[in-house]
Structures are given as structure tokens and as C-alpha cells.
Amino acid sequence: MSNAAQLYDQHRDTLEAALKAVRTRDHWSPFRESPSARLHGEEAPRLGKARYEAQLGKPFDLDQPGTIGTVGAEVSPYTRKALGITYPKSDPAALFAASRKAMAGWMKASPAERAGVVTEMLFAMEKNAFENAHATMHTAGQGYVMAFSGSGANALDRGLEALVYALKALDDVPDSARWTKRFLEPEPVRLEKRYVRVPLGPAVVVCCATFPLWNAYPAMTANLMTGNPVIVKPHPTGVLPVAMAVRTCREVLERAGYDPNLVLLAADEPADQITIKLLEQPDCRIVDYTGSQRFGTWIENNCPGRLVFTETAGCNSVVFHSAKDFGKAIHTVARAMTAFAAQMCTAPQNVYLPRTGVLTPEGVVPYEEAAEALVAALDAISGDNKLGPAIAAAVQADTTIANVEAMTRRGEAEGRVLRYSTPVSNPDFPEARTASPVLIECDAANEDFYGEERFGPVSFVIPVESAQEGVKRATATARTQGAIASYLYSTDEDFIEAAEPDYLAAGASVSINIDRGMPMNFMGAYSDYHVTGLNPAGNASLTDLAFVAPRFRVVQTRRPA
Amino acid sequence: MSNAAQLYDQHRDTLEAALKAVRTRDHWSPFRESPSARLHGEEAPRLGKARYEAQLGKPFDLDQPGTIGTVGAEVSPYTRKALGITYPKSDPAALFAASRKAMAGWMKASPAERAGVVTEMLFAMEKNAFENAHATMHTAGQGYVMAFSGSGANALDRGLEALVYALKALDDVPDSARWTKRFLEPEPVRLEKRYVRVPLGPAVVVCCATFPLWNAYPAMTANLMTGNPVIVKPHPTGVLPVAMAVRTCREVLERAGYDPNLVLLAADEPADQITIKLLEQPDCRIVDYTGSQRFGTWIENNCPGRLVFTETAGCNSVVFHSAKDFGKAIHTVARAMTAFAAQMCTAPQNVYLPRTGVLTPEGVVPYEEAAEALVAALDAISGDNKLGPAIAAAVQADTTIANVEAMTRRGEAEGRVLRYSTPVSNPDFPEARTASPVLIECDAANEDFYGEERFGPVSFVIPVESAQEGVKRATATARTQGAIASYLYSTDEDFIEAAEPDYLAAGASVSINIDRGMPMNFMGAYSDYHVTGLNPAGNASLTDLAFVAPRFRVVQTRRPA
């Protein structure tokens, strides 16, 4: 039995449970989401931190072909100090040549063997969860708990989800068939047919700055499962978590007897980015992109002959019609606006409030009062000395702070600033780049201002004549500018039912009345179809069959039996 | 129970059998492939012909929105006379507006309801099989028997195949789920989730001149099943079979209670073609194209934001290494070269013959003798007064005859013409435009000449030093110029095994040692993956999950349970 087949046996129960999970779509995970010492012991967190710190100021240990120098320009959003880690600088053509070569042996592995190896990668990466949490904090700026889960278990779950979807698509193709048909002669023709699943070819996975691994893992596993080698291009400000993942995948491949060059790193620096050079390589066949809508749309339109999957960004909305518990609802919204300085793709930006107020069991909350409640909730969260810095985390880039300032000035000129952004002081990291949301009241007619994504902690309150108008405006923006998450509060089932066709027509998934117990923008692997691919926030969903099936095709042989 | 649900019940056994067929991939069909009067009675063939003739010289009866005039310029390749039928000339924007409007009600139909209606369309179209055979003959130029099956049962089978693949992809998405997860609070969060399968939007299906319905049916059923309305754009020289199909689909939709504008015709004339105008409509979301490689590649590269599926054309090869029965093998190749004047996408063009000859149980057939055997076989087929015209059928376009002449002149200059193209006289249609293959011996180094598709009855014999060289050259051409079907003759298992990686790397499916009992280029629905999508002969396979899954996406709602 091959190493890979042994790994499949070892992970068979996990794979079967994952296949069941994507069918029932209930919560499930084989990974540990919490960094609690009760689960991991006291030693693991300490060791993870020490390992992260031991990497600072040194060349990253990664031996891969095509190295023509070094790069590395990461700066921690928490300490504002350079990490000082250098990575191999790679020749794009050499990376593709190594990829293509590595593909030959991997093509011959069965879907089950690939599943064994790729699942092993995920569990091997989980072992670095603490080290990776620090790496993610000090590059993306995420808080510790989010970094532990969002670059750890939650991201690994999405990798496993894409893996089993690929398994489904591969298993839909039988290995062989016997075909018997009578033509004109009395004796029927019998053919033996063999169906070979052939990968498209090398894939480039382009990662984003704020969630380095969350979309990277599913893109990597979707590609590897379907036989395609992967060249991972981290954002130049967030190389470390990606480099660690690449190294781990390479180690697992090597141990399983495959060419480690099935997974390669293509690092760069902000001043000299290589994404376009990679995509222009003639042998680039697949692109998985996470990042800005502008570059994502450019890639969608300028990579003919490549299979392109994008998740970019959208203009996410909250519409208030009525609420069972308005206080809890507004607190839930405020928390999602504050969390990780609204740098998540699911963070709400535009809150549509009826001028007639929000209906509650206790009576109508007037418009002004509702807007004030949102300000108060934002103040309470970012003013909480303990929770505030943990929730707000750090702002990844200086340009985001500049954007908050520019939007504030524009808000003063064109609307009314209901709340100014403030730093959220962090006792552990006094130098951290932090910001709580600016909240701007903006006229509904001024779509030029609020009607596109304003990245970072920039939020709007938009007074509307009615909640219906709010739905119309929110979904029109989703349709034309994209939306990844939409939120609606209403206790009126008729109102909800009437709103639904607008959300469907905009390709906008909607969370209704989430007011307690969970971050409203939490996306559950195996259960939530993340991004619809139906509006400009991306052309793909992670994960459905459309995300995996086109990555391989069938080449057949047939001959007389 | 809705009409659609009743239709599903009525067709349930057929659908289940089709789902089984695409799994086992053995031969199966619910349609009648043969026009024999023993199956259909004496009346049906006569009636079909009379119905076809009754349409000549009249406006085609099709009532659809957006009509701004009439078009119609079809000329029979058999009689060389204008059919004189006129069709609605449509305003593209009006077609898309009607499509979009029709989509709303269809979106609400369940996958089973859609399957009921779309299966009913296929059986309704089968009822026109005789009339359609004459319509196909007198537009595409196919022979009667091929027209009956290739625009009839064989095409309907492919429609049903795509239908059940779409059903699989739709059924992979559950309607709803219950999700329970504990976050920080002791009480777990419970969400109810609903998953709505949302179609991408209006699709344009562009049909080709020589097989008007063979790829059209699967594209139509794939789109309709996934909720997308279809605007069918026939080739201007072959409108009638497509118009008949559109009319039948509209009748079935109307009877089932749906908006008939889910299926619309967009006819044009050779001098004023509207394909690009259709694809440029802002609401065009999907393109299914069959036709020339040049236009197909243009569409692949110039339709950003549209989902594009193409089947174009390739440079199909035959490599001879050795043969159990060389005479039968060469006859099989000659027949495939002659059939329908090599206007099928699977027709062989380039025959690689080793200079050292072809090994057979009776000894080596020397190169010259092998080439002569091919000439003799071609002569025998096209010279057979009865079979010849039935097999060779008619040449669709004057430009194809011009191409045969141009290639012949070039062959005289650059190679050696082993056999000249001749008319294949047809007693039933003395005016028919016919041609048997020209066979040109061409130096292997002269790839400029033989190394691309030369449409129509143009074939090459290419002497090679060895069969290995033949495989290398054939697969190199497939990789760079595309191939839809490749053929290999060898009795040596080691040779076949060694050749396989080259075919896989070229994305070229290969038929091995087919020498009797069937046309070697027959493609069986439910069994053969037609076109790999891995070389320039097209980017899609008809049919796999990749052909259907991206045509819809999931929009979800979630709320506390």
C-alpha cells in the first residue's frame, strides 16, 4: 500500500464525515477552533509564540527551485516594526517549469490517494496553529483569537470542504466502462472505455492581505485534489502565514513520496509585485484570486484561456424594518462593524434606517434614537478597555487609516458625521495601528459616496422613507457594486417574503434577525455558500461544484473489448 | 399537482434510466435511432416529408416577441434551390427583455418540475423526427439516415444526458438545513438556512451549419434545467431544424404553464449576422458556441463576464503502427473520411504511416502499398453507386468545395496528390453539391500545410520514420491546434501504453483499433465524453459536471431557528 493510500485510510472517517457535513450542512469540524489552554495545554501557546519570534529577522527556511534572490518587507500592524524575515525571490518561469514537472507523478495518484495526502496537509498545518496565529496577527493585523481560528480551524475547514467537493466531482467520473451497441450488423459492437481525469495545469493562488489563508486553503485543496500544482502568491504584506503553509504542504508531499514542487511560494514586495507576471506565464491555466474588486475584475477580463475564480469585495448592507430586541440587534451590528476594523469581506457598511423609525414590541424607535443607539453601541464596544482592542484588532495598512480620514472629511462636507473614528488603545501593543468605525449619515440620493465599498472602519447610516426603500437600495447596490453579506431585521414575515426576490435578483445572500450568540458575519464551512458569484463581489462561490468541477477534464480511450 | 410535476412523474423512469446510464456509461437510449418503416410504420416517413415540403416557400409559423422584419436565405445543398422560408427577424434587446421576464416564473420551478418539462420537450421533438430529417438534409447537407439520427435520437440523447447532469448538480444543493453551533455563550446558536439555486441569466446558444442540433440540444437542456432562458441562434444556412425545435419547446412550455419566451429564436442571414450583437447585449450571461475555431477563440477571449462554453474543431489524426486486419482498418478510416464529406468534427484528416510499413499478422504492408490501400478504399466507397452518395451526402457550402480545390492545388505544389476529389453522383438529387476526399501525401516537416484543420473532404497521408514519430506529431498538433478525435492502430500493448501519456498531455481522446461494426467516429451519448476542453478544439466537454454546475449559483438566507 502506498503512503498516500495509508493516509487515505487514516483520514477516511474524517473525509466521510466531511462529505456528510456538506450534505446536511450542519455545523461540524475536525479541527480545534479555540486557543484555550484547556484544550491544548499550557505549553502549546507558549511554544507557538516562541517559534514565531524565533523566525523574526532571519531568512525563512524554504528550499524550492527557481530562487534568484530574496524578498521580504513585512511590518507588524501591532508593533510597527519590520519582521525582518526574508523569503526566496523566484523566477516565474522556473516556478511553472517545476510545477509542470511535479504534475506528472501527481496525475497518476487516484482521487483517494490525493485525498489522503491533502487531508494530511490540513492536519499538519493545524499543528502550527499557535505559531500561525502570531504570524497572522503580525501581518494581517487580526486579533489573537480570530487569527487562531480564522487562519486556523475555520480556514482548514474550508480547505477540507473544497477537498470533499473535488472528491465528489472526481468520483462522478467512473474509471472505465463496457459499452455494447448494435449498429447495422447483427453482431453488436463491444468497446472497453477508460476515462482518465486530467488536470488543467498549474494554478496561481493569489492571497489577500487581511485573511491570508481563509480563501487560500480551499483554492489550494481544490487544485491539488483535481491534480493541479499550485503556486501560492501571498500578499507582500502577509507572506509569513502563507510561507509556513507552503512549507508544511511540501513536507507532507515529500513524506508521501510526491514531488514537493506541487506547492510553491511566489513571494514579492509591495514595490515590486509579481502577480501579473505569474498570470502571464503561458503555462498558467487556473487563477484563484482574493483581493480588491478592481484587480479582481481586471483579472476576470484579462486572462483569456485561464480558468479564473475570484472573491473580491462588496458593499454590504443592513436594512432595519423592525426588531424583536432592537438593543441586541444594534449591538450585534455595531460589533460586526468594529470587528477587525471592518476589514472582513462580510463586514456591514451601510445601515438603512427608516425615517419613520424601527418597529419593536415596545413601540417605534424613532430614526434619530436608532442612529444614536448605533453610535452608543459602537462607543461601548471600542471603549471597553478589555474587549475593545481584542475586537477591533489592528488596521493592516496605513492606506486604510488614510481612507478613514478622507471619508470622514467627505462625510463632514456631504453628510453628517455621527461618530468619529478613534484609536482603540491596546495595552499589549501600545504602537498598534487601530481604529474604531467612523459613522456617517448620508443622504440616500448620494450613492456616489456610500454606494461602493469604502474599505476599513467606514460605516454609513442612510435614512430611507421606508424599509422597502432600504431593501431596494441595498439590493440595487449589491447588484451593481457587489455584496458578500447582507443583513435584514424584520419581525414581519410578509415584509421578509416580499424582500426576498430583490435579494435573489441581486445574487445577495441575506442573514435575517441575527441578534445574539454569534458574530452576525460568521461564515460556517460545510454550511454557508460563501460568495454567490452572481454579482461583482466575485465570480465564484467557495465552495460548490462549480468551484471544483472545471479544474479537470476527462480524456478517454476506447477500444474493442 | 402542477402540470410540470405530472410531466416529471410521467418521465421519471426515463430520467432514472438516464442517470444510471451516465454512471454505467453503457449504451442506452429512450429514442428511436433508425428511420425504418418497420419501427415507425409506412405513414410516418411519408408524412414527415410532406410536412417538410409544405413549409417551403412560406413564412415559418413562429409567434415570438421583438419581431422587426423577416429573414431567410437557406439553399438546399441537395437541390441547390432556395428553401424560400422566412423567419422572424428579431431585435436583440427585445429578445433579452422577454427572456429575463420569462425567467422569473421558471426560477420558481423545482429541479424535478423543470426536468419534467424539459424531458417532455425532447419527446415532443422526437415526434418531428422525419420532418426534421428532411429539414436537416436540405440545410446541413447530411444524408437521410444521418440526418434522422444525428438531428434526431442521437442529438436528443445528448440533450437528455446534459439534462440529467444538470439534475445531479442541482440535487447536490439541499433546499434547506438546520445549523447548530456553540460560540462563547453556553446556549448554542441555531440557524435555519434556505438555499436557493439562482440561474446566471439569459444564454445564447450558437449553432453550427453542419450539425444544427447535435450540440444545441445539450446546451439548451443544460441552460433550461439550471433555470436560464435560451436564445437560440441558428447558423444562417441552417435555420429550419432549429426553428422547428424552438417552436416545439415553446409549445411544451406553454402547455405546462410557463412563459414560452424561455426559448426564443434569433435567426439571421449570411450577409447580416447577429451573433456578436447578441453576445454584446448587457444581459447575455452564458454563451454556448459550436462552430469554427477562429470565431470560437474570439468568443472565448472577448466575452468577459459571460460564462463561455465552446466546441470548435480540431486536426484529427490516425496513426498506424500495426493492425490485426489492415484491410478492415483502412476501410474503416476511408469510410470516416468520406462520411458526410468529412464535415463532422470527429472526421479524421491526417493519416501518419510509417515509412517502414504497417505490421500485420501476414507480414509488413509496405508504406506505398498502405497508401494505395487507402486510395483504393476511398475509391470503392465513393464509387459504390448505392452506398456512395448515402455516405458522402452533400457538401454544405460552396466555400468548402473551393477549399478542396485550393488544397488540391497546394498539394500538387507541395506534396503529391494520391487521390483527387470527385463528385459522388446522387441519383435522387442530380444537382447535389458532393465531393469525395482529396488525399494528399505531405512531408512530415510541412506542418504549415497539414498541421491545421482543412475543413471538408481534405485528407493527408504523412510518411513518418516510425509510428512513435506519428504519435509525437499527431499529439503535438492536437495540443497546439486542437483535436476532437484521435485514432490509433496497434497490436502491440507496449506501444499503446507508451503512446498514452502523449495523448493525455494533448487532452486528446483516442479510439484504438476500431476496424469494424461501427463508424469509428461515432460518439455515444451517456458514454463518450465528447471534446475534452483541454486543447484548442473547445473549452468544454459535452457533458460533464463542469458543463452544467457553473450555470447556476446558490443564494442563501439564514435566520434564527
Contacts between the chains, C-beta under 8 A, distances in Angstrom:
chain1	res1	chain2	res2	distance
A	23	B	174	6.8
A	24	B	174	7.7
A	24	B	177	6.4
A	25	B	174	6.2
A	25	B	177	3.6
A	25	B	179	6.7
A	25	B	193	6.6
A	25	B	195	7.9
A	26	B	177	6.4
A	26	B	178	6.4
A	26	B	179	5.5
A	26	B	180	6.4
A	27	B	179	5.5
A	27	B	180	5.9
A	27	B	181	3.9
A	107	B	504	7.8
A	168	B	172	7.2
A	169	B	545	5.4
A	169	B	546	7.9
A	172	B	168	7.2
A	172	B	544	7.8
A	172	B	545	5.6
A	173	B	544	7.2
A	174	B	23	6.8
A	174	B	24	7.7
A	174	B	25	6.2
A	177	B	24	6.4
A	177	B	25	3.6
A	177	B	26	6.4
A	177	B	527	6.3
A	178	B	26	6.4
A	179	B	25	6.7
A	179	B	26	5.5
A	179	B	27	5.5
A	179	B	524	6.3
A	179	B	527	5.1
A	180	B	26	6.4
A	180	B	27	5.9
A	181	B	27	3.9
A	181	B	518	7.4
A	181	B	524	6.7
A	183	B	517	6.0
A	183	B	518	4.8
A	183	B	519	7.8
A	183	B	522	7.9
A	185	B	517	5.6
A	187	B	517	6.7
A	188	B	517	7.8
A	189	B	516	8.0
A	189	B	517	4.1
A	189	B	518	4.6
A	191	B	514	7.7
A	193	B	25	6.6
A	193	B	527	6.7
A	193	B	528	7.5
A	195	B	25	7.9
A	195	B	529	6.8
A	196	B	504	6.0
A	198	B	504	5.7
A	198	B	507	6.3
A	198	B	532	7.2
A	198	B	534	6.1
A	200	B	534	7.1
A	300	B	304	6.1
A	300	B	305	7.0
A	301	B	304	3.9
A	301	B	305	7.5
A	304	B	300	6.2
A	304	B	301	3.9
A	305	B	300	7.1
A	305	B	301	7.5
A	500	B	557	7.1
A	503	B	555	6.8
A	503	B	557	7.5
A	504	B	107	7.7
A	504	B	196	6.0
A	504	B	198	5.7
A	504	B	555	5.4
A	507	B	198	6.4
A	507	B	553	6.8
A	507	B	555	5.9
A	508	B	555	6.8
A	509	B	555	5.3
A	509	B	556	4.5
A	509	B	557	7.0
A	509	B	558	7.9
A	510	B	556	7.9
A	510	B	557	5.2
A	510	B	558	7.9
A	511	B	557	7.6
A	511	B	558	5.3
A	511	B	559	7.1
A	512	B	557	6.1
A	512	B	558	7.1
A	512	B	559	3.9
A	513	B	559	5.3
A	513	B	560	5.9
A	514	B	191	7.8
A	514	B	558	7.7
A	514	B	559	7.2
A	514	B	560	6.6
A	515	B	560	7.9
A	516	B	189	8.0
A	517	B	183	6.0
A	517	B	185	5.6
A	517	B	187	6.7
A	517	B	188	7.8
A	517	B	189	4.2
A	518	B	181	7.3
A	518	B	183	4.8
A	518	B	189	4.6
A	519	B	183	7.8
A	522	B	183	7.8
A	524	B	179	6.3
A	524	B	181	6.7
A	527	B	177	6.3
A	527	B	179	5.2
A	527	B	193	6.7
A	528	B	193	7.5
A	528	B	556	6.6
A	528	B	558	7.3
A	529	B	195	6.8
A	529	B	553	7.7
A	529	B	554	4.2
A	529	B	555	7.9
A	529	B	556	5.5
A	532	B	198	7.2
A	532	B	553	4.9
A	532	B	554	6.7
A	532	B	555	5.3
A	533	B	553	4.7
A	534	B	198	6.1
A	534	B	200	7.1
A	534	B	553	5.1
A	534	B	555	6.9
A	541	B	553	5.7
A	541	B	554	6.4
A	544	B	172	7.8
A	544	B	173	7.2
A	544	B	549	7.0
A	544	B	553	7.1
A	544	B	554	6.1
A	545	B	169	5.4
A	545	B	172	5.6
A	545	B	545	5.7
A	545	B	549	4.0
A	546	B	169	8.0
A	546	B	549	4.2
A	546	B	550	4.0
A	546	B	553	7.1
A	549	B	544	7.0
A	549	B	545	4.0
A	549	B	546	4.2
A	549	B	549	4.9
A	549	B	550	7.8
A	550	B	546	4.0
A	550	B	549	7.8
A	550	B	550	6.6
A	553	B	507	6.8
A	553	B	529	7.7
A	553	B	532	4.9
A	553	B	533	4.7
A	553	B	534	5.1
A	553	B	541	5.6
A	553	B	544	7.0
A	553	B	546	7.1
A	554	B	529	4.1
A	554	B	532	6.7
A	554	B	541	6.4
A	554	B	544	6.2
A	555	B	503	6.8
A	555	B	504	5.4
A	555	B	507	5.9
A	555	B	508	6.8
A	555	B	509	5.3
A	555	B	529	7.9
A	555	B	532	5.3
A	555	B	534	6.9
A	556	B	509	4.5
A	556	B	510	7.9
A	556	B	528	6.6
A	556	B	529	5.6
A	557	B	500	7.1
A	557	B	503	7.5
A	557	B	509	7.0
A	557	B	510	5.3
A	557	B	511	7.6
A	557	B	512	6.1
A	558	B	509	7.9
A	558	B	510	7.9
A	558	B	511	5.3
A	558	B	512	7.1
A	558	B	514	7.6
A	558	B	528	7.3
A	559	B	511	7.1
A	559	B	512	3.9
A	559	B	513	5.3
A	559	B	514	7.2
A	560	B	513	5.9
A	560	B	514	6.6
A	560	B	515	7.9
